[in-house]
Amino acid sequence: MTVSIPRILIAGTSSGVGKTTIATGIVAALRKRGLRVQPFKCGPDYIDPSYLSLAAGIPTRNLDSWMIPPYHMLDLFKHAVVSKDIAVVEGVMGLYDGRGGAELEGSTAEIAMLLRTPVVLVIDVAKMSGSAAAVALGYRDLEPNLNIVGVILNNVGSDNHLRWASEAIVKRVGLPVLGCLHKQAEVALPERHLGLVPAIEEEVSREAVDRIRDYIEASVDVNELLRLARVAEEIPEASGSGLFPKREERQEVTLAVARDRAFDFYYEDNLDLLSAWGAQLQYVSPLEDKALPSDLRGLYIGGGFPEMYARELSANKAFHHSVVDAVQSGIPIYAECGGLMYLTEGIIDFEKREHAMVGVVPGKSVMRDRLTRMGYVEAEVLRDTPLAIKGQRLRGHVFHWSQLPAPKEGAAYCLRNSEQQSEGYVLGPCDNVLASYVHLPFGGDVSLAKRFVESCHG
């Protein structure tokens, strides 16, 4: 059996060429046509997908061929596109940028080939015209198994500039130019220290997405994109990765998930997999709520921007006490990155102001003026936790501007990259709390979601 759904992938020659703006506008334009669009984002990003989600009206899914085995990734893709009309995938970094240099592992190109998806290449032509043909030619011919079907130009300066660059690409490469964005286009998305500001925080996000949609509809041939998406070849169906359970394997439990403006970094597939294994997800707000649900059996605190809401988080002492009570009661708790920061003794923000937090994890997280760590990691589990068992090797991602002293004891992981280091904490009366900077996709290992739910079930 095969999976057949129209799909297109928006890739770039590098980071910062406008992929997110263009992909967001295309998703919104397709949705306006009445299509049920499933957006995807290549790589471990949380922020860019929030705009794709706003444009589509449904959550964006992440695709990652390094953290997640390819046959698992295909299974997750298949699960996400059920009942959808089209899939739009936004790439990560440059088309061929992956885990290493010459190898394609983890790259947008590898994901496009695994999904047999036509690729539209975004080229920034701000400082070139005819040379854009050489760029398009190199990207098209570097990997013969990749299907680049067209080009969109960004930072076009004038009608003549557009004509010169387009003629060169069409005549010398044979690829169609499907549209452009002009330098003066007022379609920029808001940014701050981790990149774009998540759409959940921006009151004007809906207006921004509508503005981008209108611009894309006027300057990009969306109908031709739709035609190219509809001729995408079929994908061989995943044989069954074991990620999703049989019905009789479910164990229903109430799992609280912290989700608000401060905590909104979740891989949507993580939540799907927890639900599939029986978790009844109840969303809570450490900013607004006074207590966790009374029937709580587990708590998941994802990443986000607690440093931007540190004052409000610190002021909600009632919720702090509720979390401490859950810890002392042996409730399984999984916290990653921003969630880890929330469980520490305090956050010292960019202005050096200190804000008291829950105080379960020793030490204070201090915001720095630059990234303290970014990239893929392989983590060896050092102790049994609610999520994994000692000796497991897990692949994840770290990306943070805060710094917390390395654990002196009770470390969760040994990160086995260029230099080995201890990372994260396992604590609580029965080692029921796992808190770490590492973001883990549960699709990377069939046991993760299942074990977390089983831990909550007791």
C-alpha positions in Angstrom: 0.0 0.0 0.0 1.1 3.6 -0.6 0.3 7.1 0.8 -0.9 9.6 -1.8 -1.4 13.2 -0.9 -0.6 16.4 -2.8 2.5 18.0 -1.3 5.1 20.7 -1.9 8.3 21.6 0.0 9.5 25.2 0.3 13.4 25.1 0.7 16.0 27.8 0.8 19.6 28.3 -0.4 20.4 29.2 3.3 18.8 30.4 6.5 17.2 33.8 6.4 16.0 33.8 2.7 12.3 34.1 3.6 11.2 30.4 3.7 8.9 31.0 6.7 7.2 34.1 5.3 6.7 32.4 1.9 5.5 29.1 3.3 3.1 30.8 5.7 1.6 32.8 2.9 1.2 29.7 0.7 -0.5 27.8 3.5 -2.9 30.7 4.2 -3.7 31.0 0.4 -4.4 27.3 0.1 -6.6 27.4 3.2 -8.5 30.4 1.7 -9.3 28.1 -1.3 -11.1 25.8 1.1 -8.3 23.2 1.3 -7.5 21.3 4.5 -3.7 22.0 4.7 -1.3 20.1 6.9 1.8 22.1 7.5 5.2 20.6 8.4 8.5 22.1 9.4 11.8 20.3 8.8 14.2 20.2 11.8 13.7 20.9 15.5 12.3 24.4 15.4 9.3 25.4 17.5 8.8 29.0 16.6 8.5 29.1 12.9 5.8 26.4 13.0 3.6 28.6 15.1 3.0 30.8 12.1 2.3 27.9 9.8 -0.2 26.7 12.4 -1.9 30.0 12.6 -2.1 30.1 8.8 -3.5 26.5 8.5 -5.7 26.6 11.6 -4.3 23.3 12.8 -0.9 22.4 14.5 2.2 22.1 12.4 4.2 18.8 12.7 8.0 18.6 12.8 10.0 16.3 10.4 13.5 15.4 11.4 15.5 12.5 9.8 18.3 12.6 12.3 16.5 12.7 15.6 13.8 10.3 14.3 14.5 7.1 12.3 13.2 7.5 8.7 10.6 4.8 9.0 9.2 6.4 12.2 9.2 9.8 10.4 7.2 8.3 7.6 4.7 6.8 10.0 4.2 10.1 11.7 3.8 11.8 8.4 1.2 9.3 7.3 -0.7 9.7 10.6 -0.8 13.5 10.3 -2.1 13.7 6.7 -5.2 11.5 7.2 -8.2 13.5 6.0 -6.1 16.4 4.7 -6.1 17.7 1.2 -2.5 18.9 0.8 0.7 19.0 2.8 3.1 22.0 2.8 6.6 21.5 4.2 9.0 24.3 5.1 12.6 23.3 5.0 15.4 24.1 7.6 18.5 26.1 6.9 19.8 25.6 3.4 18.5 22.8 1.3 21.6 20.6 1.7 22.5 21.6 5.3 22.3 18.6 7.6 24.0 17.0 10.5 27.4 17.0 8.8 29.1 18.5 5.8 29.1 16.3 2.7 26.4 13.9 4.1 22.7 14.7 3.7 21.6 13.2 7.1 19.1 15.4 8.7 18.9 17.8 5.8 15.8 19.2 4.0 17.1 17.4 0.9 17.0 14.0 2.7 13.5 14.6 4.0 12.3 15.7 0.5 13.7 12.5 -1.0 12.3 10.3 1.8 8.8 11.8 1.2 9.2 12.0 -2.6 8.1 15.6 -2.4 8.6 18.3 -5.1 10.8 21.1 -4.0 10.5 24.9 -4.6 13.8 26.7 -4.0 13.8 30.2 -2.5 16.7 32.3 -3.7 17.7 35.7 -2.2 18.7 37.8 -5.3 19.3 41.1 -3.4 22.9 41.3 -4.8 22.7 39.4 -8.0 20.6 39.1 -11.2 21.9 36.7 -13.9 24.1 34.9 -11.3 20.9 33.5 -9.8 20.9 31.0 -12.7 24.2 29.6 -11.4 22.7 29.2 -7.9 19.6 27.5 -9.2 21.7 25.2 -11.5 24.0 24.1 -8.7 21.2 23.4 -6.2 19.2 21.4 -8.9 22.1 19.3 -10.1 24.0 18.6 -6.8 21.6 15.7 -6.0 20.1 14.0 -9.0 17.5 12.2 -6.9 16.0 15.5 -5.7 13.1 16.9 -7.6 13.4 20.7 -7.7 10.4 21.9 -9.7 10.6 25.7 -9.5 12.1 28.8 -7.9 10.7 31.8 -5.9 12.9 34.9 -5.8 13.2 37.1 -2.7 14.5 40.7 -2.2 13.7 41.7 -5.8 14.6 45.4 -6.3 12.6 46.3 -9.4 10.7 45.0 -12.4 13.9 44.9 -14.4 15.7 43.1 -11.7 13.0 40.4 -11.6 13.1 40.1 -15.4 16.9 39.7 -15.6 17.0 37.1 -12.8 14.0 35.2 -14.1 15.2 35.1 -17.7 18.6 33.7 -16.7 17.0 30.9 -14.6 14.4 30.0 -17.2 16.7 30.1 -20.2 19.9 28.7 -18.7 18.5 26.2 -16.1 15.1 25.4 -17.4 13.3 25.9 -14.1 10.2 28.1 -13.9 10.2 31.2 -11.6 6.9 30.8 -9.7 6.9 34.3 -8.1 8.8 36.7 -6.0 8.9 39.0 -2.9 10.1 42.5 -3.4 12.6 44.3 -1.1 9.9 46.8 -0.1 7.3 44.2 0.8 6.0 44.8 4.3 5.7 41.2 5.3 8.5 40.8 7.9 7.6 38.7 11.0 8.6 39.9 14.5 11.9 38.7 16.0 13.8 38.5 19.3 16.6 36.5 20.9 15.6 32.9 19.8 14.4 34.1 16.4 10.8 34.9 15.5 8.4 35.8 18.3 5.9 32.8 18.6 2.6 33.5 17.1 0.8 32.8 20.4 2.3 35.9 21.8 1.6 38.4 19.0 -1.8 40.1 19.1 -1.2 41.2 15.5 -0.2 37.8 14.3 -3.5 37.1 12.5 -3.3 40.4 10.8 0.3 39.7 9.8 -0.6 36.3 8.3 -3.5 37.8 6.4 -1.1 40.5 5.0 1.4 37.8 3.9 -1.3 35.7 2.3 -2.6 38.7 0.3 0.9 39.5 -0.9 1.7 35.9 -1.8 -1.5 35.5 -3.7 -0.6 38.6 -5.7 3.1 37.8 -6.4 3.3 34.0 -6.5 1.5 31.5 -8.8 -0.3 29.6 -6.1 -2.4 27.7 -8.7 0.8 26.4 -10.3 2.2 25.4 -6.9 -1.0 23.5 -6.3 -0.7 21.7 -9.7 2.9 20.7 -8.9 1.8 19.4 -5.5 -0.9 17.3 -7.1 1.6 15.4 -9.4 3.8 14.3 -6.5 4.5 10.6 -6.7 3.1 8.2 -4.2 5.1 7.4 -1.0 5.5 3.7 0.0 3.5 3.2 3.1 5.4 2.8 6.3 5.3 -0.8 7.5 4.4 0.0 11.0 6.9 1.4 13.4 5.3 0.5 16.7 5.0 4.1 17.6 1.2 3.9 17.9 -0.4 1.2 20.1 -3.0 -1.4 19.5 -6.2 -0.4 21.2 -5.9 -3.0 24.0 -2.5 -1.5 25.0 -3.9 1.9 26.1 -3.8 2.9 29.8 -5.9 6.0 30.4 -4.5 8.6 32.8 -4.9 12.3 33.3 -1.7 14.1 32.2 -1.5 17.9 32.7 0.4 19.8 30.0 1.6 23.4 30.8 0.7 25.4 27.8 0.4 29.2 27.6 2.4 32.2 26.4 5.4 31.2 28.6 5.4 27.5 27.6 4.5 26.6 24.1 7.4 24.6 22.7 6.0 21.2 22.1 6.5 18.7 19.2 2.9 18.1 18.3 3.7 14.5 17.6 4.7 14.1 21.2 1.3 15.1 22.3 -0.3 12.8 19.7 1.7 9.8 20.9 0.9 10.5 24.6 -2.8 10.6 23.7 -2.5 7.5 21.6 -1.1 5.6 24.6 -3.9 6.7 26.8 -3.0 10.1 28.2 -6.0 12.4 28.7 -4.3 15.8 28.1 -5.5 18.7 30.3 -3.8 22.0 29.5 -2.9 24.2 32.4 -1.3 27.7 32.6 1.5 28.4 35.2 0.8 32.0 34.4 -3.0 32.0 35.1 -4.1 28.9 37.0 -3.8 28.5 40.8 -3.4 24.8 40.9 -2.9 21.6 39.0 -6.0 19.3 38.3 -7.0 17.3 41.3 -7.0 14.1 39.4 -3.5 14.6 38.1 -1.4 11.6 37.4 1.4 13.2 35.5 2.8 16.6 34.4 4.6 17.7 31.2 6.2 21.2 31.2 7.7 22.0 27.8 9.9 24.7 26.6 9.2 28.3 25.8 10.1 31.8 27.1 9.7 31.7 30.9 12.4 34.5 31.0 10.0 36.8 29.2 7.2 36.1 31.8 9.4 35.6 34.8 7.7 38.2 36.9 4.2 36.8 36.4 5.4 33.2 36.8 7.2 34.2 40.0 4.1 35.9 41.4 1.9 32.8 41.0 3.0 31.2 44.2 -0.1 29.1 44.5 0.8 27.2 41.3 4.4 26.8 42.6 3.0 25.1 45.7 0.8 22.8 43.6 3.8 21.7 41.6 5.9 21.1 44.8 3.0 19.0 46.2 2.9 17.0 43.0 6.6 16.3 43.2 6.4 15.2 46.9 3.4 13.0 46.1 5.6 11.1 43.5 3.7 12.3 40.5 5.8 11.7 37.3 7.0 15.1 35.9 8.9 15.7 32.7 10.3 19.2 32.1 12.4 20.3 29.2 14.4 23.6 28.7 11.9 26.3 29.7 10.2 23.8 32.0 13.6 23.0 33.6 14.1 26.8 34.2 10.7 27.0 35.8 11.5 24.2 38.3 14.8 25.8 39.4 15.2 28.1 42.4 14.9 31.2 40.2 15.5 32.9 36.8 17.9 35.9 36.5 16.7 37.8 33.5 18.5 39.8 30.9 18.4 42.9 33.2 20.0 40.9 36.0 16.7 40.9 38.0 16.0 37.7 40.0 12.6 36.0 40.0 11.9 33.1 42.4 10.6 30.0 40.7 9.4 26.6 42.0 12.6 25.6 43.7 12.6 21.9 43.0 15.8 21.9 40.9 18.9 23.3 42.7 20.4 26.5 41.3 19.3 29.5 39.3 19.1 29.8 35.6 20.9 32.9 34.4 20.1 34.6 31.0 23.2 35.3 28.9 23.7 37.8 26.1 24.4 35.0 23.6 23.4 31.4 22.9 25.0 29.1 25.5 24.3 25.9 23.5 22.6 25.0 20.2 22.5 21.8 18.2 21.7 18.1 18.1 22.8 15.9 20.9 23.0 12.2 21.7 22.1 11.6 25.3 22.8 8.4 27.3 20.3 7.9 30.1 22.2 7.6 33.4 19.3 6.7 35.7 15.8 5.3 35.3 13.3 8.1 34.8 9.6 8.4 34.1 10.5 8.6 30.4 13.4 6.3 29.8 15.6 3.7 31.5 19.3 3.6 32.3 21.5 2.9 29.3 19.1 4.1 26.6 20.6 6.3 23.9 18.3 9.1 22.8 18.7 11.8 20.2 17.5 15.3 20.9 18.2 19.0 20.4 19.3 21.9 22.7 18.8 25.6 22.0 19.0 28.0 24.9 20.4 31.4 26.1 20.2 30.6 29.8 22.8 28.8 31.9 22.4 26.5 34.9 25.2 24.9 36.9 26.0 21.4 35.8 24.5 18.8 38.1 26.9 17.5 40.8 24.8 14.4 41.4 21.6 12.9 40.1 22.4 13.8 36.5 19.9 12.6 34.0 22.1 12.2 30.9 25.6 12.0 29.7 25.7 14.0 26.4 28.0 12.0 24.1 29.0 14.5 21.5 32.4 16.1 20.9 32.9 16.4 24.6 31.0 14.3 27.2 29.1 16.2 29.9 26.5 15.6 32.5 23.1 17.2 31.8 19.7 17.4 33.4 18.4 16.3 36.8 16.5 13.2 38.1 15.0 14.0 41.5 12.0 13.6 43.7 11.1 11.1 46.4 11.0 8.2 43.9 13.1 9.7 41.0 9.8 10.9 39.6 11.1 14.2 38.1 13.1 14.4 34.9 14.2 18.0 34.1 16.7 18.8 31.3 17.6 21.3 28.6 17.3 18.5 26.0 14.2 18.6 23.8 13.3 15.0 22.9 11.0 13.9 20.0 9.1 10.9 21.3 9.0 9.6 17.7 12.7 8.9 18.1 12.2 5.9 20.3 9.0 3.7 20.5 9.3 3.4 24.3 9.2 7.0 25.3 5.5 7.9 25.1 4.5 4.5 26.3 6.8 4.5 29.3 5.7 8.1 30.4 2.0 7.0 30.3 2.8 3.8 32.1 4.7 5.8 34.8 1.7 8.0 35.3 -0.6 5.0 35.5 1.7 3.6 38.3 
